[in-house]
């Protein structure tokens, strides 16, 4: 099976997303097959992502989304409880 990497194609330039294997040398050409996905690529910078996160958190605060949580530490422990994995005994 051929290795697969995520990337963004901008004109004739490929921008690799995340870590890439050692097979992709920056100083030598590498043969690739590119498949165009149906989903449009949404590229936002870290600053833009931070603003979106801040807006989402402000909205959650406005609607009192977690008002029913009396003790956040207890709530977190309950939410993060380990579950039995499929095919395994406790």
N, C-alpha and C positions, 0 to 999 in steps of 0.2 A: 504494500500500500504506500502511496506517495505521501510524504509529509505535507501537512496543510497548515498555513499560517493566515492570520487575519491581516488585511491590509486595506488601504484606501487608494484608489486610482484617481489621480488628478491629472487629466490630460495624458501625457506620456510619462508621468512620474508615479512611482509606487511608494507609498508611505507605509511601512510595516507597523502594525499595532501590537504592542506588548513585546514579549521576548521572542526572539527568533533563534533558531538552532544555528550551530556552527556551520551548517551547510551553505548559509548565505554569506558569501564573502563580499566585503565592501569594495575590494580592489580587483575583483574578477567578475566577468559576466556570469549570470546564472540563468539557465533556461527555466521558464515558468509557464504554467497554464493558468489563465485567469478566468474565473467564472463570475459573471455579473449577477449579483443577487437582486431580487425584486425589491427588497426593502431599501428605501432611500437612506443614505448615510447621514446621520446627524452628527456634525462635529462641533463641539463646543470646547472652549478653552477651560482651564481649571478655574479661572476667575469667574467665567460665566456659569460654570457648574455650581460654584460656591454661592452665587447670587440666587440661582434657582433653588438651592437647598435652603437658604435663608428665607426666601419667600414661602416655601412650603412649610417650614417650621413656624413662621409667623401666622400663617393661615390656620395651622393646627392649634396654636395658642388662642387665636380669635374665637374658634368654635369650641374651645374647651374639650378637645378630643380625648384627653386623658383625665378628665375631672373625676371620674369614678375610681381612680387609682389612689387609695388612701396612703399606702406606704410604698414608694417607688422601689426600695431595695427588696421588699418581699415580692412585689410584682415581678421584678427582674428574675429573682431566683425561681419563681414558679414558671415563667415563660421559658427560661433557659434550662429547665430540667432535661436530663438525658432521657431519651426514649429507647425502648427495646428495638434493636435493629432487626429487620426482617431476616428470618432464618436463624436467629440466635436466641438462646435462653437468657433469662436475667442472671 
